[in-house]
């Protein structure tokens, strides 16, 4: 968002909630405060802020949620904000129940213009000629929602031990979730064509890894936006993804390979997304297997879908909704 705002000619300062560091452009005293912290944490974060940053301003909560219903714990934060920005229609529909104005402001992936580093396949330990499938997720974002075990099983069913078909599991925050990692390693079961990568990469290197892979796979149960899917599409990758929740707003059969699903009660062993009164997706494994085989066996299809995906993100996530929201908040470009 910061990169996009500056490209749009909007002055923007940032305050880091971990380091308490204020950085960036000099903005006016009435500039809105956009807080990229979900509702349960927002009151505590505002208390840490210098009063000059949060007083006399329009306060906007930029919130994402991955289910059709938000929990009651989110209601306490609404008195601290004037309006809510949501990165997708899916999230916005859920947040309407909080009785605050809700505006859809997608992540401006197509405008931000993130550039991968020059790292190649050799740097990441990937074979040059194999078809490589990337699955990238953070365990802090819910193991069951990201659905890696079913993903591994789908890949194994699609390709077995074929050495020319490689699955890369790029996983973040593994040190905090040893039981989750044990379940993932158990599902891998020593498969010679599956690699687990847990090292931290810079943003540019992370994008380079994505660019080095042929297919990006996301068999999620739900997404409030789907940043990995959007970034992969922006890089012209062929994406295979569950055809439900926010990713379905910008990925369809003209620019990717959507995976069929059924809706099931939302159960999360960690409790964060434990809301059986609502539903999320259970990706259909056979649909995923067929999509993976189709993409792997047809490089011309991958290229065509990748080109279409790049155009879709450039058009759909071009910062238009961000600029409209900023103007509605009373901010004008400086040039």
Secondary structure, 3 states (H helix, E strand, C coil): CHHHHHHCCCCCEEECCCCCCEEECCCCCCCCEEECCCHHHHHHHHHHCCHHHHCCCCEEEEECCCCCCCCHHHHHHHHHCCEEEECCHHHHHHHHHHCCEEEECCCCHHHHCCCCCCCCHHHHCCCCCCEEEEEEEEHHHCHHHHCHHHHHHHHHHHHCCCCCEEEEEEEECHHHCHHHHHHHHHHHCCCCCEEEECCCCCHHHHHHHHHHCCEEEECCCCCCCCHHHHHHHHCCCEEEEECCCHHHHCCCCCCCEEECEEEEEECCCCCCCCEEEEEEEEECHHHHHHHHHHHHHCHHHHHHHHHHHHHHHHHHCCCHHHHHHHHHCCCCCCC
